[in-house]
Amino acid sequence: MPPLRRLSAAALAAGAFTVATAACTADTSGAPVTSAPASGASAPVRVPSTPVPTAAGTAPPASGVAPEPGTSVTTAPPPGTVPPLRTPPPLRTRPPGPGPTGTGPGATAPTAPAPTAPPASGPPPAVPPASGPPPAVPPPPPAGLTPVPSVAVTTAAPVAPGATATASSAAGRVLVSIAGVRSVTTAGRGPGEVTGAPAIAITLAVRNDTARPLDLGQVSVTAAYGAAATPASGSDGVPAKPLAGTVRPGATGTGTYVFRVPTTERRRVDVAVSYLAGEPTVLFRGRVSG
């Protein structure tokens, strides 16, 4: 082996400049031209500026070779590992408020906020009463009339039809007697009356023994028959002729009354006579023939 020669610093610098100039010379197309290396020097290695895609990703550069400035190298994840998940960026939400307005597409009319009622002050409103007719109020008595208090009515002991019954009061005495009884048939006269029904006609005599005239129009006569005292229906047909008019003191008035009484119920007949409201009622009870 020939002996090594020691090169000066100037020679080393001149050789390095020659190699660098040859490596950076380019033709007119822009591609770099590489000349043959100088004697005793190794050729430079070019590293591609872009990574080469592979099936698993991007192939890494060769071991020991540094990438060019401004490039990046992507490596494939090791087998059996799960790549990290990418967190999406947060969504941008529109602040609350009215939407877009205008006349173009998608424009909406602004809505005014709903009015709110002010708080009520004072006591709550009164609830109206339930609807319906008002309670009935009795009308006042007509002017000029004096209310008459109720008076208990007494009935004298019954007497036989042929006897005379006496009704005594503070004003005096009124004598009532049955002047006659006979069997008749009704002759319908008013609405609802029956014609041809069996009945009895009773003639009454009323003597006024008081000191003032007696109004016979206020005389009331009723009848009943049988053990149950069933009320007998009256008839206004012939020969009925009730008491009427006024009888002076000491005089007698007569009248006839017709009552429907079945022929099988005449063993007991009651005839009640009241000549004035509030005065005692006289009662006749007995058997009526016919």
Steps between C-alpha positions, in 0.01 A plus 500: 500500500646834406552735782225751581564856405403777728284754329508854593194690615486693176489185294219352708296813461550508123391136463185552707398804292538300177273219626231740621496691171463188291216365717290818476535558122158476317399493139244721335205262590549563873614146588824487700802354316729279695857468384730223580648528840857596534763243551486366848160665587166322555189594297228699682167330571172681395194462726163544328307809614162319514420176675424190292153357574475134595216264590534563874566873472806696402834325484753641743839619372792268502671447829772752567375744235359830620200650312542816307397818671127582461386138457310268735517128542187305599552161659248215514371403846638176642291191425221428754460860618189716457565847369383777732160650429487855378278721712278712276508871560215641715186605317440866467146587617313819425412703811127524579322783332287580198588323178590661175257758380437651164321402183739245353477121513511358849414832660255494788296779647613610845263400775422732785517358852167396649357766732489409863216608726601711796455335839154550644480725800232507763243232594404239239188571291172382644352186346155568354218293652369195318250576232140399549164643599501709819321358803129556499382776727131503596329815376372743760126498570289739291442842644185536707485134615563403858656158565270274702668272753417132485245375747441144607161369388299294740229250405202445721386153597307327220120502508238296317380627162152582640633706791596866515865590553594825671817696423565751776743793478563833673261663253219263586355173381445354155262206478559245221272207418444251218157572353501201264710227326412316180666276246573648152719450198747765394445722201838617374528878475860612542826370349589148614161427658337161449140462387280216634714408806314403823492788749309652792345848523516664847290807585639715785321764709710773671338729761677821596467560874773763512448876528639574151435380146659168398667456161390157373753518213776405750327177602711191418349150473694170454401130512666161552378142505592153627709387795813652339324841465569519127446856374192529274525695173257792467289576194362834381229342284132501573362492771807671662427854629755609765428760769544856381420857600466650843259401773399759758496428872222257599444384139576160336660420169492168309717333237547161327832318444559188285776244575590180316461215749478133392181326610700232684683762715205694640478331837736765633502847349670805658393854412714787640373863494708810575319834475808722558873452495642464849162406652412149622391242240187295554491132396208272404556124493252223428338264255354632176217299339464456130 
